Amino acid sequence: MIFLKAKNPTTLWLNLGDAFFRYRGIIDCEIAKRRFISKMNILEIEEWSLNWTGKAILDLVGYSKRGSKLKTLRNTYIDEQRFTLLKKIVQNIIKDKSKGYFVTGMNFTMQVVKKGKGGCLSSFHVIRGMDGEWEINIHAKTAEIPRKFAADMVMVANMIRELNLPVKKVKVVFMLTSMYFSIISLRVYVKLLGLKKKDFRGLPIMEPRNYQKNAWQAIEEFAKTLGKGPVWKKLNLERGEWK
């Protein structure tokens, strides 16, 4: 189980890597020394800025500059008619000054599959508190750390901006039935956190399986451009971009 609090999404993403390398007790099981699984997780971001883009994180984990991953996620998870309705409801809540506590939300189009991964995100909830503060809760079946979760966070950031909330920052909570740390993309944290041992906790530099080859190559190539020293110092933490 992992329970993490962070000030912003970038710090949360960095802390997840730090937690993996630092705290052995967070891992509930391992699969073939390639996936390290944590069950029943809560990740809380105290101040998610509406200006957060997460572009730097997508660079680090090797996603294409074309942005095809985010288009795929949007098409996979979001029923646009349902999301349009949610946005209208939220705007009505904003206009109605008499309302106090209010919760609304929508389901993602998570497929139920017998074999394979299927969809991971399950629901998206918007909460208005008694004092007018706003919170977003996201429920998920599973998430892969750090690579696919980075893309999930950027998609969520886009959704939050589209809500047009009357604030600059919101609290965001992810509730994840399981998280797994993938051996291929975990190596991105080695340079980010200034780690010296690349074979720590079963993290050898090895040839990946065929379906992971492109991701591994993209991560390795981008890592060559980052120079010396802990890379996290070069990040604008609040915007999730390069300084």
C-alpha angles and dihedrals in degrees: 000000000000124000111179134171121195136172095232140004095261092054091047091054092049092046091054089060092045091050092053094053097038107039119049093182095072093072115088098182144352130222115210090323088284102090126040113198132205120188131212102011133180120196117186126193110194100195114022104181116217085224093062110119103169091214094138092054091051088053092051095052093047106252119160120266087229090073095228092144092062092048089052092049092050093050092045101046111024127073097203094207090052092047092048089054091049091052091051092050091050091051090051090052090051092051094047101079093182095068120097122178113015136164128194133158151147140234122246116231094257111172122224109227134180094211132020132025104296118179120340108193114070111174145006120206130189119204129191112196129215091262094048096262118143131223134181121208120193122190121199140178093218144337133202114228126246108354110040093032088058090059092045090055092051091051090050089050090055091050092050091052091051091056089068093215116190092243138074096224136029136188112249126193126190116200108194124185088203139359126193128198110218118219094220100054095033088080088073088074093057092074095030094058096036093246118169103197114072093180095058114137096356096314103136124164099251139151108273126227116274096262090053097047098095092048092048092050093047092051092048094048095049091046089061091063096054100081125208131326132038105324094210089075088066093057128097094225097197096048097034091229137112116276 
